């Protein structure tokens, strides 16, 4: 009993300490502002809006808010516990993921030390804190996908009748985040391999679960149109402009990415050398998401999570003596208690820094509202979510991170023709004229834009704050 409890206490305490130390990054999601504002709006109206209330460029397009339930929950939590509540919610989800992975590793027959190494490595790597803003354990709807994907993976791997309960989770997942399609994919992988093996008992099990999950996805305010929202995200040209959709190689930062690269190389080497007894589904999902992660960075986090079971079993094959270490549980329990005691101290240390990303301040927005209340505004993409949070549409904005789920493609193409460090003068002139822009809210560090607007077009830099500048047309 001590052996088992020790590993859970140690892993959860160490992971939570690491997540707390990165709390400012957890809250640094550029879309957090509009998610909170959307939650407030839904709670006030008592319904999920189908059209955007904040931008003047949405042109009546349907707004596919795939995360409306998360927005509502986050809004209510923020009202009661501010940013600290959002951080603690994120830590709780992270702790469940870590504990669940440890349980999977131990139930697969891996030793305590091997499971500890594999799960601790994965729990530190999958959030991708080194590759901000591409963070996957953050105060965002993505929390639901990270958590539920592991539950789906684990329950399918255990092959018990609890798989039939997965549709209940999908009822939540489909209203929390558009990543619910990953759950359908995981069940589909297990179904497909059971079919190949002619394992009729498990084929029935996964088939019933998959059918139930598919039906459950339709229980949401959008109905079957929820798949239009997913398609608008996954099939959009906007992916080429968002870093999390870029390849792994384009997201590498040195030295931050070195531990992740080392983990990948270790996994590949051990898999090719030992190929320990492990469910083929676990190995297949690990390799599949490794290749997907190399192609698009956002999938690499799932590789780290899914690979923990195969890696733990491979580590045991590489170091058989670990299986005989009976003192590991006691040592881990002691270290875990020490780490747990440190958590409140860490929280008190980092809590004063809790807040929205330091990209746009409330002072910047108040200045905009006070002096330019009727602005026809062109704003930087990263400012959109914050602007919505601070002014709730008092000054309609041009664009924000909701991208193709809220804006027409033509608007997004026009915006992305501007979003370069070098100013394309013809593109700027065209967009400013087409949308009758008279005010620009942009990063004050963009000197090329300042030279263009002020020096060449006669605009005035009416305000320069800590983060943003406001340019107005004469």
QUIWOVEN-V520010 format. One line per field, one symbol per residue. phi: phi as a letter, one per 40 degrees, with the letter a starting at -180 (. if undefined). psi: psi as a letter, one per 30 degrees, with the letter a starting at -180 (. if undefined). A space follows every 50 residues. Layout:
phi=???
psi=???
This chain:
phi=.ccccccccccccccccccccbdccdcccccddccccccccccccgaccc bcbbbcbcfgccccccbdccdcccccccccbfcccccccccccccccccc cccccccchccdcccccccccccccccfccbdccbbbacacddccccccc ccdcccccfbccdcccdcccdcdcbbaccdcccccccccccccccccfcc ccccdccccccccccccccaccgccdccccccccbcccdcbbcccccdcc bcbbcdccdccccdccdccccccbfcdaddcccccccccccccccbdccc cccdcccccdccccccccbdccccccccccccccccccccccdccccccc dcccicdcbacccdccccccbbcbcccbbcdccdccccccbfgdbdbcaa ccfccbbcdccccccccbcbccccccccccccccbfcbabbacccccccc cccccbbgcbccabccbbbbbbcc
psi=eeeeeeeeeeeeeeeeeeeefgeeeeggkffeefeeeeeeeeeefgljkf kkgflgffhgkkjijfgeeeeeeeeeeeeegafeeeeeeeeeeeeeeeee eeeeeeffglleeeeeeeeeeeffeffhffhkgikgililffeeeeeeee eeeeeeefhlffeffefeeeeeeffekfgffeeeeeeeeeeeeeeefhie efeeeeeeeeeeeeefffilffbffefeeeefefgkffeffkefflleef gkkkgefeeeeeeeeeeeeeefeehljkkeeeeeeeeefeeeeeekeffe eeeeeffeeeeeeeeeeeiffffgjffeeeeeeeeeeeeeffeeeeeeef effkllkieklfeeeeeeeefhfgkjkjlkeffeeeeeeefhgejklela ffbfffkleeeeeeefffhlekkjeeeeeeeeeeghkfkkjlkffieeee eeeeeffglkjfkjafelkjkkk.
